[in-house]
Amino acid sequence: MAVAAIIAVAALLIWGFGSIIARLAGAIAVFEGLLRIGITGSTPAAYVILAAGLAIWMTGHWIWAFKHKAWRTRLALTAYSLPGLHHLAPIPTNHTPRPAPDTAVWPSKH
């Protein structure tokens, strides 16, 4: 019973404060990853921190969009409008599908 209560409280905290915490923590991690790449060079740890920061930042924007039915920033809308990522978006994006291959018939030379 106590585990269920802890999960319920955690879910309420994530719902209430998760988007801002995730966006802030993600931005800090992205900044740290970029600093590590700039200072120490290309190390696997720097890229892992950078990727984790991007994932955390995008999760924060996902929570915000799901909750408020709007994108918090234009950058988040653009990120979730990318091919492939638009499938993960909880609300519509600006994604425009790639046009079908050109099947037009060339006019004959008369």
N, CA and C atoms as an extended XYZ file, in Angstrom:
330
Properties=species:S:1:pos:R:3:atomname:S:1:resname:S:1:resid:I:1 pbc="F F F"
N         0.818       -1.188        0.000 N   MET     1
C         0.000        0.000        0.000 CA  MET     1
C         0.865        1.257        0.000 C   MET     1
N         1.986        1.225        0.722 N   ALA     2
C         2.868        2.387        0.785 CA  ALA     2
C         3.542        2.645       -0.557 C   ALA     2
N         3.836        1.562       -1.290 N   VAL     3
C         4.465        1.723       -2.604 CA  VAL     3
C         3.511        2.431       -3.557 C   VAL     3
N         2.226        2.071       -3.500 N   ALA     4
C         1.233        2.720       -4.353 CA  ALA     4
C         1.113        4.200       -4.019 C   ALA     4
N         1.166        4.542       -2.758 N   ALA     5
C         1.095        5.944       -2.345 CA  ALA     5
C         2.310        6.716       -2.830 C   ALA     5
N         3.487        6.101       -2.743 N   ILE     6
C         4.709        6.763       -3.212 CA  ILE     6
C         4.634        6.983       -4.719 C   ILE     6
N         4.150        5.994       -5.436 N   ILE     7
C         4.014        6.131       -6.896 CA  ILE     7
C         3.005        7.223       -7.228 C   ILE     7
N         1.911        7.295       -6.490 N   ALA     8
C         0.903        8.324       -6.734 CA  ALA     8
C         1.457        9.723       -6.476 C   ALA     8
N         2.184        9.878       -5.383 N   VAL     9
C         2.780       11.186       -5.073 CA  VAL     9
C         3.819       11.554       -6.132 C   VAL     9
N         4.636       10.589       -6.543 N   ALA    10
C         5.635       10.857       -7.582 CA  ALA    10
C         4.965       11.259       -8.890 C   ALA    10
N         3.885       10.590       -9.249 N   ALA    11
C         3.166       10.932      -10.481 CA  ALA    11
C         2.599       12.347      -10.406 C   ALA    11
N         2.058       12.719       -9.248 N   LEU    12
C         1.531       14.082       -9.091 CA  LEU    12
C         2.643       15.126       -9.179 C   LEU    12
N         3.786       14.841       -8.577 N   LEU    13
C         4.906       15.781       -8.654 CA  LEU    13
C         5.427       15.911      -10.082 C   LEU    13
N         5.529       14.789      -10.785 N   ILE    14
C         5.977       14.840      -12.181 CA  ILE    14
C         4.983       15.623      -13.013 C   ILE    14
N         3.694       15.395      -12.790 N   TRP    15
C         2.673       16.110      -13.552 CA  TRP    15
C         2.718       17.609      -13.254 C   TRP    15
N         2.926       17.953      -11.993 N   GLY    16
C         2.919       19.359      -11.609 CA  GLY    16
C         4.189       20.114      -11.932 C   GLY    16
N         5.343       19.485      -11.712 N   PHE    17
C         6.604       20.197      -11.851 CA  PHE    17
C         7.571       19.544      -12.836 C   PHE    17
N         7.193       18.429      -13.413 N   GLY    18
C         8.102       17.657      -14.260 CA  GLY    18
C         8.569       18.382      -15.501 C   GLY    18
N         7.682       19.147      -16.119 N   SER    19
C         8.080       19.772      -17.380 CA  SER    19
C         9.170       20.822      -17.174 C   SER    19
N         9.031       21.656      -16.154 N   ILE    20
C        10.039       22.694      -15.925 CA  ILE    20
C        11.343       22.085      -15.425 C   ILE    20
N        11.247       21.081      -14.558 N   ILE    21
C        12.466       20.444      -14.049 CA  ILE    21
C        13.204       19.733      -15.172 C   ILE    21
N        12.468       19.004      -16.016 N   ALA    22
C        13.106       18.275      -17.112 CA  ALA    22
C        13.708       19.232      -18.137 C   ALA    22
N        12.997       20.322      -18.447 N   ARG    23
C        13.555       21.268      -19.414 CA  ARG    23
C        14.806       21.945      -18.872 C   ARG    23
N        14.803       22.301      -17.607 N   LEU    24
C        15.965       22.940      -16.996 CA  LEU    24
C        17.132       21.960      -16.869 C   LEU    24
N        16.857       20.758      -16.370 N   ALA    25
C        17.920       19.753      -16.222 CA  ALA    25
C        18.486       19.362      -17.586 C   ALA    25
N        17.618       19.239      -18.589 N   GLY    26
C        18.084       18.905      -19.935 CA  GLY    26
C        18.960       19.995      -20.524 C   GLY    26
N        18.561       21.248      -20.329 N   ALA    27
C        19.362       22.356      -20.848 CA  ALA    27
C        20.737       22.398      -20.174 C   ALA    27
N        20.762       22.156      -18.874 N   ILE    28
C        22.044       22.142      -18.156 CA  ILE    28
C        22.920       21.000      -18.665 C   ILE    28
N        22.330       19.824      -18.880 N   ALA    29
C        23.106       18.681      -19.367 CA  ALA    29
C        23.622       18.921      -20.782 C   ALA    29
N        22.809       19.536      -21.640 N   VAL    30
C        23.263       19.866      -22.995 CA  VAL    30
C        24.444       20.836      -22.919 C   VAL    30
N        24.318       21.849      -22.083 N   PHE    31
C        25.400       22.816      -21.917 CA  PHE    31
C        26.666       22.131      -21.412 C   PHE    31
N        26.523       21.223      -20.423 N   GLU    32
C        27.686       20.507      -19.907 CA  GLU    32
C        28.310       19.620      -20.985 C   GLU    32
N        27.480       18.936      -21.756 N   GLY    33
C        28.001       18.088      -22.823 CA  GLY    33
C        28.770       18.891      -23.859 C   GLY    33
N        28.224       20.040      -24.228 N   LEU    34
C        28.926       20.892      -25.195 CA  LEU    34
C        30.233       21.434      -24.619 C   LEU    34
N        30.221       21.804      -23.334 N   LEU    35
C        31.456       22.263      -22.696 CA  LEU    35
C        32.509       21.159      -22.661 C   LEU    35
N        32.081       19.939      -22.334 N   ARG    36
C        33.032       18.825      -22.308 CA  ARG    36
C        33.618       18.565      -23.691 C   ARG    36
N        32.789       18.646      -24.720 N   ILE    37
C        33.302       18.462      -26.083 CA  ILE    37
C        34.291       19.564      -26.420 C   ILE    37
N        33.961       20.798      -26.018 N   GLY    38
C        34.845       21.922      -26.312 CA  GLY    38
C        36.142       21.898      -25.533 C   GLY    38
N        36.090       21.464      -24.299 N   ILE    39
C        37.283       21.510      -23.453 CA  ILE    39
C        38.123       20.245      -23.574 C   ILE    39
N        37.496       19.082      -23.424 N   THR    40
C        38.255       17.830      -23.413 CA  THR    40
C        38.296       17.145      -24.771 C   THR    40
N        37.562       17.642      -25.719 N   GLY    41
C        37.525       17.011      -27.035 CA  GLY    41
C        36.414       15.977      -27.114 C   GLY    41
N        36.394       15.254      -28.202 N   SER    42
C        35.350       14.264      -28.436 CA  SER    42
C        35.595       13.021      -27.597 C   SER    42
N        34.850       12.906      -26.518 N   THR    43
C        34.912       11.705      -25.687 CA  THR    43
C        33.517       11.085      -25.671 C   THR    43
N        33.440        9.777      -25.517 N   PRO    44
C        32.117        9.143      -25.471 CA  PRO    44
C        31.250        9.673      -24.340 C   PRO    44
N        31.850        9.981      -23.197 N   ALA    45
C        31.076       10.495      -22.063 CA  ALA    45
C        30.419       11.834      -22.406 C   ALA    45
N        31.118       12.684      -23.124 N   ALA    46
C        30.558       13.979      -23.495 CA  ALA    46
C        29.352       13.808      -24.406 C   ALA    46
N        29.429       12.874      -25.333 N   TYR    47
C        28.306       12.637      -26.235 CA  TYR    47
C        27.133       11.982      -25.529 C   TYR    47
N        27.415       11.139      -24.540 N   VAL    48
C        26.339       10.525      -23.757 CA  VAL    48
C        25.611       11.598      -22.949 C   VAL    48
N        26.353       12.506      -22.339 N   ILE    49
C        25.746       13.598      -21.574 CA  ILE    49
C        24.930       14.494      -22.489 C   ILE    49
N        25.463       14.805      -23.653 N   LEU    50
C        24.744       15.640      -24.618 CA  LEU    50
C        23.453       14.967      -25.063 C   LEU    50
N        23.511       13.696      -25.408 N   ALA    51
C        22.315       12.970      -25.855 CA  ALA    51
C        21.292       12.842      -24.735 C   ALA    51
N        21.759       12.563      -23.523 N   ALA    52
C        20.848       12.460      -22.384 CA  ALA    52
C        20.184       13.806      -22.107 C   ALA    52
N        20.948       14.878      -22.220 N   GLY    53
C        20.383       16.211      -22.023 CA  GLY    53
C        19.316       16.535      -23.045 C   GLY    53
N        19.574       16.187      -24.294 N   LEU    54
C        18.557       16.419      -25.330 CA  LEU    54
C        17.302       15.598      -25.061 C   LEU    54
N        17.477       14.353      -24.656 N   ALA    55
C        16.328       13.498      -24.371 CA  ALA    55
C        15.522       14.032      -23.178 C   ALA    55
N        16.213       14.480      -22.145 N   ILE    56
C        15.526       15.018      -20.967 CA  ILE    56
C        14.809       16.319      -21.326 C   ILE    56
N        15.458       17.169      -22.096 N   TRP    57
C        14.853       18.440      -22.524 CA  TRP    57
C        13.599       18.177      -23.357 C   TRP    57
N        13.694       17.221      -24.272 N   MET    58
C        12.540       16.923      -25.115 CA  MET    58
C        11.413       16.279      -24.310 C   MET    58
N        11.756       15.501      -23.298 N   THR    59
C        10.734       14.922      -22.431 CA  THR    59
C         9.988       16.014      -21.677 C   THR    59
N        10.697       17.022      -21.215 N   GLY    60
C        10.053       18.152      -20.547 CA  GLY    60
C         9.098       18.878      -21.461 C   GLY    60
N         9.492       19.069      -22.704 N   HIS    61
C         8.595       19.727      -23.655 CA  HIS    61
C         7.421       18.825      -24.014 C   HIS    61
N         7.650       17.507      -24.045 N   TRP    62
C         6.561       16.574      -24.328 CA  TRP    62
C         5.502       16.663      -23.225 C   TRP    62
N         5.961       16.693      -21.959 N   ILE    63
C         5.026       16.798      -20.831 CA  ILE    63
C         4.239       18.099      -20.925 C   ILE    63
N         4.924       19.201      -21.217 N   TRP    64
C         4.250       20.497      -21.337 CA  TRP    64
C         3.218       20.465      -22.455 C   TRP    64
N         3.579       19.945      -23.614 N   ALA    65
C         2.656       19.909      -24.750 CA  ALA    65
C         1.454       19.020      -24.449 C   ALA    65
N         1.696       17.892      -23.807 N   PHE    66
C         0.600       16.988      -23.468 CA  PHE    66
C        -0.358       17.647      -22.489 C   PHE    66
N         0.198       18.350      -21.518 N   LYS    67
C        -0.590       18.975      -20.468 CA  LYS    67
C        -1.367       20.198      -20.952 C   LYS    67
N        -0.709       21.046      -21.740 N   HIS    68
C        -1.300       22.330      -22.122 CA  HIS    68
C        -1.819       22.370      -23.552 C   HIS    68
N        -1.615       21.306      -24.292 N   LYS    69
C        -2.053       21.222      -25.697 CA  LYS    69
C        -1.481       22.364      -26.533 C   LYS    69
N        -0.268       22.766      -26.209 N   ALA    70
C         0.441       23.812      -26.951 CA  ALA    70
C         1.940       23.590      -26.757 C   ALA    70
N         2.726       24.054      -27.721 N   TRP    71
C         4.179       23.944      -27.605 CA  TRP    71
C         4.686       25.125      -26.809 C   TRP    71
N         5.587       24.875      -25.872 N   ARG    72
C         6.132       25.925      -24.999 CA  ARG    72
C         7.045       26.865      -25.777 C   ARG    72
N         7.872       26.316      -26.664 N   THR    73
C         8.783       27.149      -27.442 CA  THR    73
C         8.728       26.751      -28.915 C   THR    73
N         9.141       27.649      -29.739 N   ARG    74
C         9.218       27.375      -31.178 CA  ARG    74
C        10.276       26.312      -31.462 C   ARG    74
N        11.339       26.310      -30.669 N   LEU    75
C        12.391       25.312      -30.840 CA  LEU    75
C        11.860       23.900      -30.595 C   LEU    75
N        11.013       23.732      -29.588 N   ALA    76
C        10.421       22.419      -29.315 CA  ALA    76
C         9.509       22.003      -30.463 C   ALA    76
N         8.716       22.922      -30.975 N   LEU    77
C         7.858       22.617      -32.122 CA  LEU    77
C         8.689       22.193      -33.320 C   LEU    77
N         9.770       22.901      -33.566 N   THR    78
C        10.641       22.558      -34.692 CA  THR    78
C        11.298       21.199      -34.480 C   THR    78
N        11.735       20.926      -33.266 N   ALA    79
C        12.379       19.638      -32.980 CA  ALA    79
C        11.400       18.490      -33.173 C   ALA    79
N        10.200       18.632      -32.675 N   TYR    80
C         9.212       17.564      -32.815 CA  TYR    80
C         8.591       17.519      -34.209 C   TYR    80
N         8.869       18.492      -35.060 N   SER    81
C         8.390       18.465      -36.441 CA  SER    81
C         9.336       17.722      -37.373 C   SER    81
N        10.500       17.317      -36.883 N   LEU    82
C        11.464       16.609      -37.716 CA  LEU    82
C        10.920       15.244      -38.129 C   LEU    82
N        11.364       14.756      -39.296 N   PRO    83
C        10.901       13.436      -39.726 CA  PRO    83
C        11.252       12.376      -38.685 C   PRO    83
N        10.317       11.530      -38.391 N   GLY    84
C        10.514       10.493      -37.395 CA  GLY    84
C        10.084       10.940      -36.011 C   GLY    84
N        10.557       12.100      -35.568 N   LEU    85
C        10.194       12.584      -34.234 CA  LEU    85
C         8.748       13.052      -34.163 C   LEU    85
N         8.166       13.431      -35.289 N   HIS    86
C         6.782       13.905      -35.257 CA  HIS    86
C         5.821       12.809      -34.806 C   HIS    86
N         6.226       11.541      -34.926 N   HIS    87
C         5.386       10.442      -34.458 CA  HIS    87
C         5.323       10.394      -32.931 C   HIS    87
N         6.314       10.953      -32.255 N   LEU    88
C         6.354       10.952      -30.796 CA  LEU    88
C         5.612       12.131      -30.175 C   LEU    88
N         5.249       13.118      -30.971 N   ALA    89
C         4.630       14.334      -30.453 CA  ALA    89
C         3.212       14.051      -29.948 C   ALA    89
N         2.862       14.613      -28.786 N   PRO    90
C         1.520       14.382      -28.245 CA  PRO    90
C         0.447       15.256      -28.885 C   PRO    90
N         0.869       16.287      -29.601 N   ILE    91
C        -0.067       17.188      -30.294 CA  ILE    91
C         0.470       17.431      -31.699 C   ILE    91
N        -0.346       18.013      -32.593 N   PRO    92
C         0.121       18.229      -33.970 CA  PRO    92
C         1.372       19.111      -34.054 C   PRO    92
N         2.160       18.854      -35.093 N   THR    93
C         3.382       19.615      -35.343 CA  THR    93
C         3.305       20.251      -36.721 C   THR    93
N         4.410       20.851      -37.149 N   ASN    94
C         4.496       21.455      -38.476 CA  ASN    94
C         5.060       20.491      -39.507 C   ASN    94
N         5.090       19.205      -39.185 N   HIS    95
C         5.694       18.232      -40.102 CA  HIS    95
C         4.921       18.197      -41.414 C   HIS    95
N         5.658       18.312      -42.515 N   THR    96
C         5.056       18.152      -43.839 CA  THR    96
C         5.679       16.924      -44.478 C   THR    96
N         4.840       15.965      -44.877 N   PRO    97
C         5.392       14.747      -45.456 CA  PRO    97
C         6.142       15.023      -46.745 C   PRO    97
N         7.101       14.182      -47.007 N   ARG    98
C         7.869       14.292      -48.239 CA  ARG    98
C         6.927       14.031      -49.409 C   ARG    98
N         7.022       14.835      -50.473 N   PRO    99
C         6.146       14.593      -51.621 CA  PRO    99
C         6.435       13.233      -52.261 C   PRO    99
N         5.414       12.670      -52.846 N   ALA   100
C         5.562       11.376      -53.514 CA  ALA   100
C         6.536       11.513      -54.679 C   ALA   100
N         7.185       10.419      -55.035 N   PRO   101
C         8.094       10.485      -56.182 CA  PRO   101
C         7.362       10.980      -57.417 C   PRO   101
N         8.087       11.719      -58.208 N   ASP   102
C         7.486       12.316      -59.399 CA  ASP   102
C         7.117       11.216      -60.394 C   ASP   102
N         5.825       11.092      -60.611 N   THR   103
C         5.352       10.100      -61.579 CA  THR   103
C         4.712       10.775      -62.778 C   THR   103
N         5.021       12.055      -62.932 N   ALA   104
C         4.431       12.774      -64.059 CA  ALA   104
C         4.921       12.205      -65.374 C   ALA   104
N         4.038       12.199      -66.322 N   VAL   105
C         4.390       11.704      -67.667 CA  VAL   105
C         4.841       12.899      -68.481 C   VAL   105
N         6.031       12.752      -69.074 N   TRP   106
C         6.564       13.825      -69.896 CA  TRP   106
C         5.734       13.933      -71.173 C   TRP   106
N         5.484       15.155      -71.597 N   PRO   107
C         4.731       15.297      -72.851 CA  PRO   107
C         5.593       14.787      -74.014 C   PRO   107
N         4.912       14.178      -74.910 N   SER   108
C         5.644       13.656      -76.087 CA  SER   108
C         6.043       14.796      -76.993 C   SER   108
N         7.110       14.576      -77.736 N   LYS   109
C         7.596       15.617      -78.647 CA  LYS   109
C         6.846       15.469      -79.973 C   LYS   109
N         5.974       16.388      -80.286 N   HIS   110
C         5.255       16.380      -81.558 CA  HIS   110
C         5.666       17.532      -82.405 C   HIS   110
